[in-house]
Amino acid sequence: MGLSACSAVPLAAFDPSPTPFIILMALGFLIGTAGHVYKSKTMVATGIGMIFMATLGLPLGIYLSER
């Protein structure tokens, strides 16, 4: 059997604004691209980290903090 009604309730309550996540992801892509252009491994790694935080890290942290 799939998800029970009880486990779906916390997912429905998780409704933050997506704007900060989209901005962070866009900045990550820009910094990562600039890092590739200037051949800076630090900038590429920073961009990848920002994209990771925008797509998984921060949403997961917010979800877990509300539980």
C-alpha positions in Angstrom: 0.0 0.0 0.0 1.2 3.6 -0.7 1.3 6.6 1.6 -1.1 6.7 4.5 -3.2 9.8 5.2 -1.1 10.6 8.2 2.2 10.7 6.3 0.7 13.0 3.6 -0.3 15.6 6.1 3.2 17.0 6.9 4.0 17.2 3.2 0.9 19.3 2.5 1.9 21.7 5.4 5.3 22.3 3.7 4.5 25.3 1.5 7.3 28.0 1.6 7.7 30.5 -1.1 9.8 29.1 -4.0 11.3 32.5 -4.8 14.4 32.4 -2.5 15.2 28.9 -3.7 15.0 29.9 -7.4 17.2 32.9 -6.8 19.8 30.9 -5.0 19.8 28.3 -7.8 20.1 30.9 -10.5 23.1 32.5 -8.6 24.6 29.1 -8.3 24.4 28.5 -12.0 25.9 32.0 -12.7 28.8 31.5 -10.3 29.4 28.0 -11.6 29.4 29.2 -15.2 31.7 32.0 -14.4 34.0 29.5 -12.7 34.2 27.4 -15.8 34.9 30.5 -17.9 37.7 31.7 -15.6 38.8 28.1 -14.9 38.4 28.6 -11.1 37.7 25.4 -9.3 36.6 27.3 -6.2 33.9 29.2 -8.1 32.7 26.0 -9.8 32.5 24.2 -6.4 30.7 27.2 -4.8 28.2 27.3 -7.6 27.5 23.5 -7.3 27.1 23.9 -3.5 24.6 26.7 -4.0 22.6 24.7 -6.4 22.6 21.7 -4.0 21.5 23.9 -1.2 18.7 25.5 -3.2 17.3 22.1 -4.5 17.8 19.8 -1.5 19.6 21.3 1.5 17.4 24.2 2.5 14.0 22.7 1.6 14.9 19.6 3.6 16.1 21.7 6.5 12.9 23.7 6.5 10.8 20.5 6.3 12.6 18.8 9.1 12.5 21.9 11.4 8.7 22.1 11.1 8.2 18.5 12.2 
